Amino acid sequence: MSFVYPHINLVALLIAAVAQFCLGFVWYSGMTPIGKTWMAGIGVPDQGGQPGAEMAIFPVSSLVAAWAVSLVIAWSGAAGITQAILAAWVVAAAVTVQAISTGVATSKNTMTLHAINVGYLFVGYAIMGIIIGTIR
């Protein structure tokens, strides 16, 4: 199944976006030590797993990220899971460098918070690479 670009599998793209979004839900929630550290670091009390309205942007951003990963995997000719993950990490590196440089310059976040965010991006993009690289 293709959408706009014949080399993109829409099903894989949607599954990858949902997987990354679900990872973020767990990663940043109070259910995990990482989430608890992140919440304490940004000064947000544990809401008992109830996300705020600001979370509505994340499904859209996960979809855009999965689309970008799909394009890079297709354009690079990545073959196999390892190459798909590496192609996904190219996108993650570009996003991370910009996000961190902006965040460091404009926020008062600690390096721990930046490390949590970078970890989420690289794990999430690896998952997207695995899914998109597998479902072609």
The 8 nearest C-alpha neighbors of each residue, nearest first, counted from 0:
[[1, 8, 9, 2, 10, 7, 5, 6],
 [2, 0, 5, 8, 7, 9, 4, 3],
 [1, 3, 4, 9, 5, 7, 0, 8],
 [4, 2, 5, 1, 7, 6, 9, 8],
 [3, 5, 2, 6, 7, 1, 70, 8],
 [4, 6, 1, 7, 3, 2, 8, 0],
 [7, 5, 4, 73, 8, 1, 70, 69],
 [8, 6, 1, 5, 4, 9, 69, 2],
 [7, 9, 1, 11, 0, 10, 135, 12],
 [10, 8, 12, 11, 1, 0, 7, 2],
 [9, 11, 13, 12, 8, 14, 0, 134],
 [12, 10, 14, 131, 8, 9, 13, 134],
 [11, 13, 9, 15, 10, 65, 14, 16],
 [12, 14, 16, 10, 15, 11, 9, 17],
 [13, 15, 11, 17, 16, 12, 18, 10],
 [16, 14, 127, 18, 12, 13, 17, 130],
 [17, 15, 61, 62, 13, 19, 65, 18],
 [16, 18, 20, 14, 15, 19, 21, 13],
 [19, 17, 15, 21, 16, 20, 14, 22],
 [20, 18, 22, 123, 16, 21, 17, 15],
 [19, 21, 17, 23, 22, 18, 58, 61],
 [22, 20, 24, 18, 23, 19, 17, 25],
 [21, 23, 19, 25, 20, 24, 26, 18],
 [24, 22, 26, 20, 21, 25, 27, 19],
 [23, 25, 21, 22, 26, 27, 28, 20],
 [24, 26, 28, 22, 23, 27, 21, 30],
 [27, 25, 23, 34, 24, 22, 28, 33],
 [26, 28, 34, 25, 24, 23, 37, 29],
 [29, 27, 34, 25, 30, 26, 24, 48],
 [28, 30, 35, 34, 31, 45, 48, 27],
 [31, 29, 28, 34, 25, 32, 35, 48],
 [32, 30, 34, 33, 29, 35, 28, 26],
 [31, 33, 35, 34, 36, 30, 29, 37],
 [34, 32, 36, 31, 35, 37, 26, 27],
 [35, 33, 27, 28, 37, 29, 31, 36],
 [34, 36, 29, 32, 38, 37, 33, 39],
 [37, 35, 33, 39, 34, 38, 40, 32],
 [36, 38, 34, 40, 35, 39, 33, 112],
 [39, 37, 43, 35, 41, 40, 36, 42],
 [40, 38, 42, 36, 37, 41, 35, 43],
 [41, 39, 37, 38, 42, 36, 112, 109],
 [40, 42, 38, 39, 43, 37, 108, 112],
 [41, 43, 39, 40, 38, 44, 37, 45],
 [44, 42, 38, 41, 39, 45, 40, 46],
 [43, 45, 46, 42, 38, 39, 47, 41],
 [44, 46, 47, 29, 43, 38, 48, 35],
 [47, 45, 49, 48, 44, 50, 29, 43],
 [46, 48, 45, 49, 29, 28, 30, 50],
 [47, 49, 46, 28, 50, 29, 45, 30],
 [50, 48, 46, 47, 51, 45, 28, 52],
 [51, 49, 48, 54, 52, 46, 53, 28],
 [50, 52, 53, 54, 49, 55, 46, 48],
 [51, 53, 54, 55, 50, 56, 49, 57],
 [52, 54, 51, 55, 56, 50, 57, 58],
 [53, 55, 52, 56, 57, 51, 50, 58],
 [56, 54, 53, 57, 52, 58, 59, 51],
 [57, 55, 54, 59, 58, 60, 53, 52],
 [56, 58, 60, 59, 55, 54, 61, 20],
 [59, 57, 61, 60, 56, 20, 62, 55],
 [60, 58, 62, 57, 61, 56, 63, 55],
 [59, 61, 57, 63, 62, 58, 64, 56],
 [62, 60, 16, 64, 58, 59, 63, 57],
 [61, 63, 16, 59, 65, 60, 64, 66],
 [64, 62, 66, 60, 65, 61, 67, 59],
 [65, 63, 61, 67, 66, 62, 60, 68],
 [66, 64, 68, 62, 67, 16, 63, 12],
 [65, 67, 63, 69, 64, 68, 62, 12],
 [68, 66, 64, 70, 69, 65, 71, 63],
 [67, 69, 65, 71, 87, 70, 66, 72],
 [70, 68, 66, 72, 67, 71, 65, 7],
 [69, 71, 67, 73, 68, 72, 74, 66],
 [70, 72, 74, 68, 73, 69, 75, 86],
 [71, 73, 69, 75, 77, 70, 86, 74],
 [74, 72, 70, 76, 71, 75, 69, 6],
 [73, 75, 71, 76, 72, 70, 77, 69],
 [76, 74, 72, 77, 73, 71, 86, 70],
 [75, 77, 73, 74, 72, 78, 71, 82],
 [78, 76, 82, 75, 72, 83, 79, 73],
 [77, 79, 82, 76, 83, 80, 132, 81],
 [80, 78, 82, 81, 83, 132, 77, 133],
 [79, 81, 83, 82, 129, 132, 84, 133],
 [82, 80, 84, 83, 79, 85, 78, 129],
 [81, 83, 85, 77, 84, 80, 79, 78],
 [82, 84, 128, 80, 86, 132, 81, 85],
 [85, 83, 128, 87, 125, 81, 82, 86],
 [84, 86, 88, 82, 87, 83, 81, 89],
 [85, 87, 83, 89, 88, 84, 72, 82],
 [88, 86, 84, 128, 68, 90, 85, 89],
 [89, 87, 91, 85, 90, 86, 92, 84],
 [90, 88, 92, 86, 87, 91, 93, 85],
 [89, 91, 93, 88, 87, 92, 94, 68],
 [92, 90, 88, 94, 89, 93, 95, 121],
 [93, 91, 95, 89, 90, 94, 88, 96],
 [92, 94, 90, 96, 91, 95, 89, 97],
 [93, 95, 91, 97, 92, 96, 98, 90],
 [96, 94, 98, 92, 97, 93, 99, 91],
 [97, 95, 99, 93, 98, 94, 100, 92],
 [96, 98, 100, 95, 94, 99, 101, 93],
 [99, 97, 95, 101, 96, 100, 102, 94],
 [98, 100, 102, 96, 101, 97, 95, 103],
 [99, 101, 97, 103, 102, 98, 96, 104],
 [102, 100, 104, 98, 99, 103, 105, 97],
 [103, 101, 99, 105, 106, 104, 100, 98],
 [104, 102, 100, 101, 105, 106, 99, 108],
 [103, 105, 101, 102, 100, 106, 99, 107],
 [106, 104, 102, 103, 101, 107, 100, 108],
 [107, 105, 102, 108, 103, 104, 101, 109],
 [106, 108, 109, 105, 103, 102, 104, 41],
 [109, 107, 106, 112, 110, 113, 103, 41],
 [108, 110, 111, 112, 107, 113, 40, 103],
 [109, 111, 113, 112, 114, 108, 115, 103],
 [112, 110, 114, 109, 113, 115, 108, 40],
 [113, 111, 115, 109, 114, 110, 108, 37],
 [112, 114, 110, 116, 111, 115, 117, 109],
 [115, 113, 111, 117, 112, 116, 118, 110],
 [116, 114, 112, 118, 113, 117, 111, 119],
 [115, 117, 113, 119, 114, 118, 112, 120],
 [118, 116, 114, 120, 119, 115, 113, 121],
 [119, 117, 115, 121, 116, 120, 114, 122],
 [120, 118, 116, 122, 117, 121, 123, 115],
 [119, 121, 123, 117, 118, 122, 124, 91],
 [120, 122, 124, 118, 123, 119, 125, 91],
 [123, 121, 125, 119, 124, 120, 118, 126],
 [124, 122, 19, 120, 126, 125, 121, 119],
 [123, 125, 127, 121, 126, 87, 122, 120],
 [126, 124, 128, 84, 122, 127, 123, 121],
 [127, 125, 129, 123, 124, 128, 130, 122],
 [126, 128, 15, 124, 130, 125, 129, 131],
 [129, 127, 84, 125, 83, 87, 131, 126],
 [128, 130, 126, 132, 127, 80, 131, 133],
 [131, 129, 127, 133, 132, 128, 15, 134],
 [130, 132, 11, 128, 134, 133, 129, 127],
 [133, 131, 129, 83, 130, 128, 80, 134],
 [132, 134, 130, 131, 129, 135, 80, 79],
 [135, 133, 131, 11, 132, 130, 8, 10],
 [134, 133, 8, 132, 131, 11, 7, 6]]
